Amino acid sequence: MNEQARRRPSKPYRRPKKDPVRMLAFEALRAVDERAAYANLVLPPLLKKAREAGDFDNRDAALATELVYGTLRRQGTYDAIISACIDRPLRQVDPPVLDVLALGAHQLLGTRIPTHAAVSASVELARVVLGDGRAKFVNAVLRKISKDDLDTWVERVAPPYDDDAEDHLAVVHSHPRWIVSALWDALGGGRGGVEDLLEADNERPEVTLVARPGRVSAGELLDTLGEESGLPGRWSPYAVRLTEGGEPGAIDAVREGRAGVQDEGSQLVAVALANAPLEGTDARWLDGCAGPGGKAALLGALAAERGARLLASEKQPHRARLVERALAGNPGPYQVITADGTRPPWRPGVFDRVLVDVPCTGLGALRRRPEARWRRRPEDLEGFAPLQRSLLREALKAVRVGGVVGYATCSPHLAETRVVVEDVLKGRGGAAAEAEWIDARPLMPGVTALGDGPDVQLWPHVHGTDAMYLALLRRTA
């Protein structure tokens, strides 16, 4: 080194700038990865804290929300693209580095943020949370990604459809291959249907409210919200859809428990059970898997209109407390208990209507919980299977002869829906249940494309709801 070079002043160190929006998004993604948290539970308190600190306005909150959910929904696609831009297996990259890279990839390929801003903001984030050394790695990878748009990258990293249809769809639409296969089987259709469903899973879902009968009507909710903030539900007479940007917590009826946030498909399940034809008494209703309380609150209100009493049972104490909160103020009699529906404390044959919305993989709500698609494994089905069958068998024992049982899941996977019902009815793995199918389709009036029956499968891309499944059964002996 010559004398002139030795005397040249070095470039002064510049401290990285903290961007509160991207810092919050990174913090949320880390919680999802490290603590197996759900974004819909992690993000609201983080946003609230940022607002209270004066760091965020509504635009900042909207951007942070888009960065978190957009990154999680497209994680599979972005992982494939990032993998093509590095010289090591993806599993050898530290998870915090991957989170920063995925956030950057989403800004570059999934938003309208200008390229230079997306790269520079991501590199600044990397300097803050990873250090200068790894920030250089982030910079190099994102600059490679920025050279092409999303369509070009997808064409490059996804296998041709004709060579491997399921793997192609998995990369293009950012779903694990096994979920693509399961959804395709459940649809029973061609390529168009499954692609529409996978695309719908990557759309931001509407926020839908339920007006709880006897406490507020859908019309009253709409009048309160006004035309700019609320729209009627598509199918449920109790549904109100919030327009983009609507905040449920700011609505008096929601804060007071007269209304709640509930997907329209979930509402339809509760209403169908409540309206199933019944002979004889109609005084005692049971929600055997009541947590977190949305269906229980609607069932309780519907039961109160008829002078019936609801028993809401939930195994997990913390979820039972959520049920109590949802039912608080119900106009009719109800009781919430903490109990295991597979070992019930109630006597058999005492209820007129029973709902079991059983624990499942949740593949029908991937729009709302995009991280679930990366967490679930095919072997999870084997874990849920005995529980689902046991809950349905006990529900059929709990209802009186002539009474009605509703078996519901928020999963369209055949192993969690019709297969479970048929196994219980035919006695596979136990004594055959003395029950018969009820056609559920007429109990969802106005809802189109409900298939051949007698059970019902709702779909995000067809009905705009979560992929709720409902089978209605009448006990015969």
VEXDREN-2710 file (C-alpha; in Angstrom, 1 decimal):
% VEXDREN-2710
k/r/px/py/pz
1/MET/0.0/0.0/0.0
2/ASN/1.5/3.4/-1.0
3/GLU/1.7/6.4/1.3
4/GLN/-1.3/8.2/-0.4
5/ALA/-3.5/5.2/0.1
6/ARG/-2.5/5.0/3.8
7/ARG/-3.4/8.6/4.3
8/ARG/-6.8/8.5/2.5
9/PRO/-9.5/8.8/5.2
10/SER/-11.6/5.7/5.5
11/LYS/-15.3/5.9/4.8
12/PRO/-17.1/6.7/8.0
13/TYR/-19.3/4.1/9.5
14/ARG/-23.0/4.8/9.1
15/ARG/-25.4/3.4/11.6
16/PRO/-28.2/1.4/10.0
17/LYS/-31.6/3.1/10.0
18/LYS/-34.4/1.3/11.8
19/ASP/-37.6/1.1/9.7
20/PRO/-40.4/0.5/12.2
21/VAL/-42.7/-1.1/9.6
22/ARG/-40.1/-3.7/8.4
23/MET/-38.8/-4.3/11.9
24/LEU/-42.3/-5.2/13.1
25/ALA/-42.9/-7.4/10.1
26/PHE/-39.6/-9.2/10.8
27/GLU/-40.5/-9.6/14.5
28/ALA/-43.9/-11.2/13.5
29/LEU/-42.2/-13.6/11.1
30/ARG/-39.7/-14.6/13.8
31/ALA/-42.5/-15.3/16.3
32/VAL/-44.3/-17.5/13.7
33/ASP/-41.1/-19.4/13.0
34/GLU/-39.6/-19.7/16.5
35/ARG/-42.7/-20.0/18.7
36/ALA/-45.0/-21.7/16.2
37/ALA/-47.3/-18.7/16.7
38/TYR/-50.0/-17.7/14.3
39/ALA/-49.8/-14.3/12.5
40/ASN/-53.4/-13.5/13.2
41/LEU/-52.6/-13.7/17.0
42/VAL/-49.1/-12.2/16.9
43/LEU/-49.7/-9.2/14.6
44/PRO/-52.6/-7.3/16.4
45/PRO/-50.7/-6.7/19.7
46/LEU/-47.6/-5.7/17.8
47/LEU/-49.6/-3.2/15.7
48/LYS/-51.4/-1.9/18.8
49/LYS/-48.1/-1.3/20.6
50/ALA/-46.6/0.5/17.6
51/ARG/-49.7/2.7/17.3
52/GLU/-49.6/3.6/21.1
53/ALA/-45.9/4.5/20.7
54/GLY/-46.7/6.9/17.9
55/ASP/-44.6/4.9/15.4
56/PHE/-47.5/3.8/13.1
57/ASP/-50.4/5.4/11.2
58/ASN/-53.0/3.4/9.3
59/ARG/-50.8/3.2/6.2
60/ASP/-47.9/1.8/8.1
61/ALA/-50.2/-0.8/9.7
62/ALA/-51.6/-1.8/6.3
63/LEU/-48.1/-2.2/4.9
64/ALA/-46.8/-4.2/7.8
65/THR/-49.9/-6.5/7.6
66/GLU/-49.3/-7.0/3.8
67/LEU/-45.6/-7.8/4.3
68/VAL/-46.3/-10.4/7.0
69/TYR/-49.3/-12.2/5.3
70/GLY/-47.9/-11.8/1.8
71/THR/-44.6/-13.3/2.8
72/LEU/-46.2/-16.2/4.6
73/ARG/-48.6/-17.0/1.7
74/ARG/-45.9/-16.9/-0.9
75/GLN/-43.2/-18.5/1.2
76/GLY/-43.0/-21.7/-1.0
77/THR/-42.6/-19.7/-4.2
78/TYR/-40.1/-17.3/-2.6
79/ASP/-38.1/-20.2/-1.2
80/ALA/-37.7/-21.7/-4.6
81/ILE/-36.6/-18.4/-6.1
82/ILE/-34.1/-17.7/-3.2
83/SER/-32.7/-21.2/-3.6
84/ALA/-32.0/-20.5/-7.3
85/CYS/-30.0/-17.5/-6.3
86/ILE/-27.7/-19.0/-3.7
87/ASP/-24.9/-21.6/-3.8
88/ARG/-26.0/-23.7/-0.8
89/PRO/-29.0/-25.7/0.2
90/LEU/-31.8/-23.5/1.7
91/ARG/-31.7/-25.5/4.9
92/GLN/-28.1/-24.2/5.5
93/VAL/-29.3/-20.6/5.6
94/ASP/-30.1/-19.3/9.1
95/PRO/-33.9/-18.8/9.5
96/PRO/-33.6/-15.1/10.4
97/VAL/-31.6/-14.5/7.2
98/LEU/-34.3/-16.4/5.2
99/ASP/-37.0/-14.2/6.8
100/VAL/-35.2/-11.0/5.7
101/LEU/-34.7/-12.5/2.2
102/ALA/-38.4/-13.5/2.0
103/LEU/-39.6/-10.1/3.1
104/GLY/-37.3/-8.6/0.5
105/ALA/-38.5/-11.0/-2.2
106/HIS/-42.1/-10.2/-1.4
107/GLN/-41.5/-6.4/-1.7
108/LEU/-39.7/-7.0/-5.1
109/LEU/-42.1/-9.5/-6.6
110/GLY/-45.4/-9.1/-4.8
111/THR/-45.9/-5.4/-4.2
112/ARG/-45.6/-2.1/-6.1
113/ILE/-42.7/-0.9/-3.9
114/PRO/-40.0/0.4/-6.3
115/THR/-37.0/-2.0/-6.8
116/HIS/-34.4/0.3/-5.3
117/ALA/-36.5/1.0/-2.2
118/ALA/-37.3/-2.7/-1.7
119/VAL/-33.6/-3.6/-1.9
120/SER/-32.3/-0.8/0.2
121/ALA/-34.9/-1.2/2.9
122/SER/-34.3/-4.9/3.2
123/VAL/-30.5/-4.4/3.4
124/GLU/-31.0/-1.8/6.1
125/LEU/-33.2/-4.2/8.0
126/ALA/-30.5/-6.9/7.6
127/ARG/-27.9/-4.5/9.0
128/VAL/-30.0/-3.9/12.1
129/VAL/-31.1/-7.5/12.8
130/LEU/-28.3/-9.6/11.2
131/GLY/-25.2/-7.4/11.1
132/ASP/-23.2/-5.9/8.3
133/GLY/-21.6/-9.2/7.1
134/ARG/-24.8/-11.0/6.5
135/ALA/-26.4/-7.8/5.1
136/LYS/-24.0/-8.0/2.2
137/PHE/-25.2/-11.6/1.5
138/VAL/-28.8/-10.3/1.6
139/ASN/-27.9/-7.4/-0.8
140/ALA/-26.3/-9.8/-3.3
141/VAL/-29.3/-12.2/-3.3
142/LEU/-31.9/-9.5/-3.6
143/ARG/-30.1/-7.9/-6.5
144/LYS/-30.2/-11.2/-8.3
145/ILE/-33.9/-11.5/-7.6
146/SER/-34.6/-8.0/-8.7
147/LYS/-33.4/-8.7/-12.3
148/ASP/-36.7/-10.5/-13.2
149/ASP/-40.4/-10.2/-12.3
150/LEU/-42.4/-12.9/-10.6
151/ASP/-43.8/-14.6/-13.7
152/THR/-40.3/-14.9/-15.2
153/TRP/-39.0/-16.4/-12.0
154/VAL/-41.8/-18.9/-11.6
155/GLU/-41.4/-20.1/-15.2
156/ARG/-37.7/-20.6/-14.4
157/VAL/-38.0/-22.4/-11.0
158/ALA/-41.2/-24.4/-11.3
159/PRO/-41.1/-27.8/-13.1
160/PRO/-43.2/-28.0/-16.3
161/TYR/-46.8/-28.9/-15.7
162/ASP/-46.7/-31.8/-18.1
163/ASP/-43.7/-33.3/-16.3
164/ASP/-45.0/-33.0/-12.7
165/ALA/-48.4/-31.4/-12.4
166/GLU/-48.6/-31.4/-8.6
167/ASP/-45.0/-30.1/-8.1
168/HIS/-45.7/-27.4/-10.7
169/LEU/-48.8/-26.2/-8.9
170/ALA/-47.0/-26.4/-5.5
171/VAL/-44.3/-24.0/-6.6
172/VAL/-46.6/-21.7/-8.7
173/HIS/-49.2/-21.3/-6.0
174/SER/-47.0/-21.8/-2.9
175/HIS/-48.6/-24.8/-1.3
176/PRO/-46.9/-28.0/-0.1
177/ARG/-47.2/-30.7/-2.7
178/TRP/-49.2/-33.0/-0.4
179/ILE/-51.8/-30.3/0.2
180/VAL/-52.1/-29.7/-3.6
181/SER/-52.7/-33.4/-4.0
182/ALA/-55.3/-33.6/-1.2
183/LEU/-57.2/-30.5/-2.4
184/TRP/-57.3/-31.8/-5.9
185/ASP/-58.7/-35.1/-4.7
186/ALA/-61.3/-33.4/-2.7
187/LEU/-62.4/-31.2/-5.6
188/GLY/-62.6/-34.2/-8.0
189/GLY/-62.2/-31.9/-11.0
190/GLY/-59.7/-30.8/-13.5
191/ARG/-56.8/-28.4/-13.4
192/GLY/-58.9/-25.2/-13.6
193/GLY/-60.7/-25.9/-10.3
194/VAL/-57.7/-26.7/-8.2
195/GLU/-55.8/-23.7/-9.6
196/ASP/-58.7/-21.4/-8.7
197/LEU/-58.8/-22.9/-5.2
198/LEU/-55.0/-22.5/-4.7
199/GLU/-55.2/-18.9/-6.0
200/ALA/-58.1/-18.2/-3.6
201/ASP/-56.0/-19.5/-0.7
202/ASN/-53.5/-16.7/-1.5
203/GLU/-56.1/-13.9/-1.5
204/ARG/-56.7/-11.7/1.5
205/PRO/-60.0/-12.9/2.9
206/GLU/-62.8/-10.5/3.7
207/VAL/-63.7/-9.7/7.3
208/THR/-67.2/-10.9/7.9
209/LEU/-69.4/-10.1/11.0
210/VAL/-72.2/-12.1/12.4
211/ALA/-75.3/-10.3/13.8
212/ARG/-76.4/-12.4/16.8
213/PRO/-80.1/-12.9/16.7
214/GLY/-82.1/-11.2/19.5
215/ARG/-79.3/-8.7/20.1
216/VAL/-78.7/-7.0/16.8
217/SER/-79.9/-7.6/13.2
218/ALA/-77.8/-7.6/10.0
219/GLY/-79.8/-4.6/8.8
220/GLU/-79.0/-2.7/12.0
221/LEU/-75.4/-3.4/11.6
222/LEU/-75.4/-2.2/8.0
223/ASP/-77.2/1.0/9.0
224/THR/-74.5/1.6/11.6
225/LEU/-71.6/0.9/9.2
226/GLY/-73.0/2.8/6.2
227/GLU/-72.7/1.9/2.6
228/GLU/-69.0/2.7/2.5
229/SER/-68.0/0.4/5.3
230/GLY/-70.4/-2.6/5.1
231/LEU/-72.0/-4.9/2.6
232/PRO/-74.7/-7.6/3.1
233/GLY/-73.5/-11.2/3.4
234/ARG/-73.6/-13.4/0.3
235/TRP/-75.4/-16.3/1.9
236/SER/-76.1/-16.1/5.6
237/PRO/-79.0/-13.9/6.8
238/TYR/-76.8/-12.9/9.7
239/ALA/-73.7/-11.9/7.8
240/VAL/-72.3/-8.4/7.1
241/ARG/-69.1/-8.0/5.1
242/LEU/-66.7/-5.2/6.0
243/THR/-65.2/-3.3/3.2
244/GLU/-61.4/-3.1/2.9
245/GLY/-59.8/-1.4/5.9
246/GLY/-62.8/-1.9/8.2
247/GLU/-61.8/-2.5/11.8
248/PRO/-64.1/-4.8/13.8
249/GLY/-62.8/-3.6/17.1
250/ALA/-64.1/-0.1/16.4
251/ILE/-67.7/-1.3/16.0
252/ASP/-69.8/-0.9/19.2
253/ALA/-71.9/-4.0/18.5
254/VAL/-68.7/-6.1/18.3
255/ARG/-67.2/-4.6/21.5
256/GLU/-70.5/-5.3/23.3
257/GLY/-70.8/-8.8/22.0
258/ARG/-74.0/-8.2/20.1
259/ALA/-72.0/-9.1/16.9
260/GLY/-68.8/-11.0/16.3
261/VAL/-66.3/-11.8/13.6
262/GLN/-67.2/-15.1/12.0
263/ASP/-66.7/-16.5/8.5
264/GLU/-69.9/-16.9/6.5
265/GLY/-69.2/-20.6/6.0
266/SER/-69.1/-21.1/9.8
267/GLN/-72.4/-19.2/10.1
268/LEU/-74.0/-21.5/7.5
269/VAL/-73.0/-24.6/9.4
270/ALA/-74.6/-23.4/12.6
271/VAL/-77.8/-22.2/10.9
272/ALA/-78.2/-25.4/8.9
273/LEU/-78.0/-27.5/12.1
274/ALA/-80.5/-25.2/13.8
275/ASN/-83.0/-25.4/10.9
276/ALA/-82.7/-29.2/10.3
277/PRO/-86.2/-30.7/10.5
278/LEU/-87.0/-32.3/13.8
279/GLU/-90.0/-34.1/15.3
280/GLY/-90.9/-33.8/18.9
281/THR/-89.0/-31.8/21.5
282/ASP/-86.5/-29.1/20.6
283/ALA/-85.4/-27.9/24.0
284/ARG/-81.8/-29.0/24.5
285/TRP/-78.9/-28.3/22.2
286/LEU/-75.2/-29.2/22.6
287/ASP/-72.1/-27.7/21.0
288/GLY/-69.6/-30.5/21.8
289/CYS/-66.4/-28.8/20.6
290/ALA/-67.3/-25.2/21.3
291/GLY/-64.0/-23.3/21.4
292/PRO/-63.3/-20.6/20.6
293/GLY/-67.1/-19.8/20.6
294/GLY/-68.2/-18.4/17.3
295/LYS/-70.7/-21.1/16.4
296/ALA/-71.7/-21.5/20.1
297/ALA/-72.7/-17.8/20.2
298/LEU/-74.8/-18.1/17.1
299/LEU/-76.3/-21.4/18.2
300/GLY/-77.1/-20.0/21.6
301/ALA/-78.9/-17.0/20.1
302/LEU/-80.9/-19.2/17.7
303/ALA/-81.8/-21.6/20.6
304/ALA/-82.9/-18.7/22.7
305/GLU/-85.4/-17.6/20.0
306/ARG/-87.1/-21.0/20.4
307/GLY/-86.9/-21.2/24.2
308/ALA/-84.2/-23.9/23.9
309/ARG/-81.1/-24.2/26.1
310/LEU/-77.5/-24.6/24.9
311/LEU/-74.8/-26.5/26.6
312/ALA/-71.4/-25.5/25.2
313/SER/-68.6/-27.9/26.0
314/GLU/-64.9/-27.3/25.4
315/LYS/-61.9/-29.5/26.5
316/GLN/-59.3/-26.8/26.8
317/PRO/-59.8/-24.4/29.7
318/HIS/-58.4/-21.4/27.9
319/ARG/-60.7/-22.0/25.0
320/ALA/-63.7/-22.6/27.3
321/ARG/-63.0/-19.1/28.7
322/LEU/-63.3/-17.7/25.1
323/VAL/-66.6/-19.5/24.7
324/GLU/-67.9/-17.9/27.9
325/ARG/-66.8/-14.5/26.6
326/ALA/-68.6/-15.1/23.2
327/LEU/-71.8/-16.2/24.9
328/ALA/-71.8/-13.5/27.6
329/GLY/-75.1/-11.5/27.2
330/ASN/-76.9/-14.3/25.3
331/PRO/-80.6/-13.6/25.6
332/GLY/-81.5/-17.2/26.5
333/PRO/-80.3/-19.9/29.0
334/TYR/-76.9/-21.5/28.4
335/GLN/-74.1/-23.2/30.2
336/VAL/-70.4/-23.5/29.4
337/ILE/-68.4/-26.4/30.8
338/THR/-64.9/-27.7/30.4
339/ALA/-65.2/-31.3/29.3
340/ASP/-63.8/-33.9/26.9
341/GLY/-66.4/-34.8/24.3
342/THR/-64.9/-38.3/23.9
343/ARG/-65.6/-38.9/27.6
344/PRO/-68.7/-36.8/28.1
345/PRO/-70.2/-36.0/31.5
346/TRP/-73.7/-35.8/30.2
347/ARG/-76.1/-38.7/30.0
348/PRO/-76.7/-40.3/26.6
349/GLY/-79.8/-39.5/24.5
350/VAL/-80.7/-36.2/26.2
351/PHE/-80.1/-33.6/23.4
352/ASP/-82.2/-32.7/20.4
353/ARG/-79.5/-31.1/18.4
354/VAL/-75.7/-31.6/18.6
355/LEU/-72.9/-30.0/16.8
356/VAL/-69.3/-31.3/16.8
357/ASP/-66.9/-29.0/14.9
358/VAL/-64.0/-31.4/15.3
359/PRO/-60.3/-30.6/15.6
360/CYS/-58.7/-31.0/12.2
361/THR/-55.8/-29.9/10.0
362/GLY/-57.5/-26.6/9.2
363/LEU/-56.7/-26.9/5.5
364/GLY/-60.0/-25.0/4.7
365/ALA/-58.8/-21.8/6.4
366/LEU/-55.4/-21.3/4.7
367/ARG/-56.4/-17.9/3.6
368/ARG/-56.6/-16.8/7.2
369/ARG/-53.7/-18.9/8.6
370/PRO/-51.2/-19.1/5.7
371/GLU/-48.5/-20.4/8.0
372/ALA/-50.5/-23.5/8.7
373/ARG/-49.8/-24.9/5.2
374/TRP/-46.0/-25.0/6.1
375/ARG/-46.6/-26.4/9.5
376/ARG/-49.0/-29.3/8.8
377/ARG/-47.7/-32.7/7.7
378/PRO/-49.5/-35.7/6.1
379/GLU/-49.0/-37.7/9.3
380/ASP/-51.1/-35.1/11.2
381/LEU/-54.2/-36.8/9.6
382/GLU/-53.4/-40.0/11.5
383/GLY/-53.3/-38.1/14.7
384/PHE/-56.7/-36.5/14.2
385/ALA/-58.5/-39.5/12.8
386/PRO/-59.3/-41.4/16.0
387/LEU/-60.4/-38.2/17.8
388/GLN/-62.7/-37.2/14.9
389/ARG/-64.4/-40.6/14.9
390/SER/-64.7/-40.8/18.6
391/LEU/-66.3/-37.3/18.8
392/LEU/-68.8/-38.2/16.2
393/ARG/-69.7/-41.5/17.8
394/GLU/-70.2/-39.8/21.2
395/ALA/-72.3/-37.0/19.5
396/LEU/-74.6/-39.7/18.1
397/LYS/-74.9/-41.3/21.5
398/ALA/-75.7/-37.9/23.1
399/VAL/-78.6/-37.1/20.8
400/ARG/-82.0/-38.6/21.3
401/VAL/-83.6/-40.9/18.7
402/GLY/-84.9/-38.6/16.0
403/GLY/-82.5/-35.9/17.0
404/VAL/-79.9/-34.4/14.7
405/VAL/-76.1/-34.3/14.8
406/GLY/-74.0/-32.0/12.7
407/TYR/-70.4/-33.1/12.0
408/ALA/-68.3/-30.2/10.8
409/THR/-64.7/-29.5/9.9
410/CYS/-62.7/-26.6/8.6
411/SER/-60.9/-29.0/6.2
412/PRO/-62.0/-30.3/2.8
413/HIS/-59.5/-33.3/3.1
414/LEU/-61.5/-36.4/2.3
415/ALA/-59.9/-38.2/5.2
416/GLU/-61.4/-35.7/7.6
417/THR/-64.8/-35.3/6.0
418/ARG/-66.9/-38.0/4.3
419/VAL/-64.5/-40.8/5.1
420/VAL/-65.0/-40.2/8.8
421/VAL/-68.8/-40.1/8.6
422/GLU/-68.9/-43.3/6.5
423/ASP/-66.6/-45.1/8.8
424/VAL/-68.7/-44.3/11.8
425/LEU/-72.0/-45.1/10.0
426/LYS/-70.6/-48.4/8.8
427/GLY/-68.9/-49.4/12.0
428/ARG/-65.3/-49.4/10.8
429/GLY/-63.3/-49.4/14.0
430/GLY/-66.3/-49.7/16.2
431/ALA/-70.0/-50.5/16.4
432/ALA/-72.1/-49.2/13.5
433/ALA/-74.0/-46.0/14.4
434/GLU/-77.8/-46.2/14.1
435/ALA/-78.2/-43.0/12.0
436/GLU/-79.1/-41.8/8.6
437/TRP/-77.9/-39.0/6.4
438/ILE/-80.0/-35.8/6.1
439/ASP/-79.6/-33.8/2.9
440/ALA/-77.9/-30.6/4.1
441/ARG/-78.2/-28.7/0.9
442/PRO/-81.8/-27.4/1.3
443/LEU/-80.8/-26.1/4.7
444/MET/-78.5/-23.6/3.0
445/PRO/-81.1/-21.8/0.8
446/GLY/-79.7/-19.7/-2.0
447/VAL/-76.2/-21.2/-1.8
448/THR/-75.2/-22.4/-5.2
449/ALA/-72.8/-25.2/-6.3
450/LEU/-73.4/-27.5/-3.3
451/GLY/-72.7/-30.7/-5.2
452/ASP/-74.6/-34.0/-5.2
453/GLY/-75.1/-34.1/-1.4
454/PRO/-76.3/-35.2/1.1
455/ASP/-73.3/-33.5/2.8
456/VAL/-72.0/-30.1/1.9
457/GLN/-68.5/-28.8/1.1
458/LEU/-68.0/-25.1/0.8
459/TRP/-65.1/-23.6/-1.1
460/PRO/-63.2/-20.3/-1.0
461/HIS/-63.0/-20.0/-4.8
462/VAL/-66.7/-20.9/-5.3
463/HIS/-68.5/-19.5/-2.2
464/GLY/-66.0/-16.9/-0.9
465/THR/-66.0/-18.7/2.5
466/ASP/-63.6/-21.0/4.3
467/ALA/-63.7/-24.6/3.1
468/MET/-66.2/-25.7/5.7
469/TYR/-67.7/-29.2/5.6
470/LEU/-71.0/-30.3/7.1
471/ALA/-72.7/-33.7/7.3
472/LEU/-76.1/-33.9/9.1
473/LEU/-77.2/-37.2/10.6
474/ARG/-80.4/-38.2/12.2
475/ARG/-80.2/-40.9/15.0
476/THR/-82.6/-43.7/14.1
477/ALA/-82.3/-46.1/17.1
END
